[in-house]
Amino acid sequence: MTSSELADKITELALEKKGKQIVKIDIKNLTDYADYFVIITGDSGLQIRAIVDHIEDELAREGIKAYSKEGYEYQRWVLLDYVDVVVHVFNHETREFYGIERLYADAKMEFITDEKV
């Protein structure tokens, strides 16, 4: 699976758990540590955990495991590192505060909606 296909799969899985404001950011020409960021917002800690668990479980079924996971216990910002694709699942306040999209404003961004799946 290419990094683009993995990022697309992650966006589909996030939508299945009603993730919001999903953005796929192509950073491969801007960084050397990943090809894509996928940014997702959850409405609550419970939803953030559900999104993260669903992504991990479904990708594990395909033999794809995260290299690392951070922030799961705090439910404000969970990071899943799949090496070429880094997933950020935020609550609304934390996403607004850190503004990752603003940091990568020069990158190509794809805003994901239910209609694209």
C-alpha positions in Angstrom: 0.0 0.0 0.0 1.4 3.4 -1.0 1.5 6.2 1.5 -1.3 8.0 -0.4 -3.4 4.9 -0.3 -2.8 4.5 3.4 -3.7 8.1 4.1 -6.9 7.6 2.1 -7.7 4.4 4.0 -7.2 6.3 7.3 -9.6 9.1 6.2 -12.3 6.4 5.3 -11.8 4.8 8.7 -12.1 8.1 10.5 -15.4 8.9 8.7 -16.8 5.5 9.7 -16.5 6.8 13.3 -17.9 10.2 12.5 -14.6 12.1 12.6 -14.9 15.7 11.6 -12.9 18.3 9.8 -10.7 15.7 8.2 -7.7 17.0 6.2 -5.1 15.0 4.3 -2.0 17.2 4.0 0.7 16.2 1.4 4.0 17.1 3.1 6.4 15.0 1.2 7.9 18.0 -0.6 8.3 19.9 2.6 9.7 17.4 5.1 11.8 14.2 5.1 10.0 12.5 8.0 6.6 11.7 6.4 4.6 12.0 3.2 1.2 12.8 4.7 -0.5 14.1 7.8 -4.1 13.2 8.3 -5.8 15.5 10.8 -9.1 14.6 12.4 -11.3 16.2 15.0 -13.4 14.3 17.5 -16.2 15.9 19.6 -15.3 14.1 22.8 -12.6 12.0 24.5 -14.8 9.0 23.9 -15.1 9.7 20.2 -11.3 10.4 19.9 -10.6 7.0 21.4 -13.2 5.3 19.1 -11.6 6.9 16.0 -8.0 5.9 17.1 -9.0 2.4 18.1 -10.9 1.8 14.8 -7.9 3.0 12.7 -5.5 0.9 14.7 -7.7 -2.2 14.7 -8.6 -2.1 11.0 -5.1 -1.4 9.8 -3.7 -4.2 12.1 -6.1 -6.6 10.3 -4.2 -5.7 7.1 -0.8 -6.2 8.8 -0.2 -2.5 9.3 0.8 -1.4 12.8 1.6 2.1 14.1 5.3 2.7 14.8 4.2 4.7 17.8 1.2 6.2 19.6 1.2 9.2 21.9 -1.5 11.0 23.9 -4.1 8.3 24.0 -4.6 8.5 27.8 -5.3 12.3 27.6 -7.9 12.2 24.8 -7.0 15.7 23.6 -4.5 15.0 20.9 -3.6 11.5 19.9 -0.8 10.9 17.4 -0.4 7.7 15.4 2.8 7.4 13.5 2.7 5.0 10.6 6.1 6.3 9.4 5.0 7.7 6.0 1.6 8.8 7.3 1.2 10.6 10.7 -2.3 10.8 12.1 -3.4 13.5 14.5 -6.7 13.1 16.2 -7.7 16.3 18.2 -10.5 17.7 20.2 -11.7 21.0 18.9 -9.8 23.3 21.3 -6.5 21.6 21.0 -6.7 21.5 17.2 -7.4 25.2 17.1 -4.6 26.0 19.6 -1.9 24.2 17.7 -3.1 25.0 14.2 -1.1 22.4 12.3 -2.7 23.4 9.1 -1.4 26.9 9.4 2.2 25.5 9.9 1.9 23.6 6.6 0.0 26.3 4.7 2.3 25.7 1.6 1.3 22.0 1.4 -1.4 20.6 -0.8 -4.4 20.0 1.4 -7.4 17.8 0.7 -10.5 18.4 2.8 -12.4 15.2 3.3 -16.2 15.0 3.5 -18.7 12.1 3.5 -19.3 12.6 -0.2 -15.7 11.7 -1.1 -15.9 8.3 0.4 
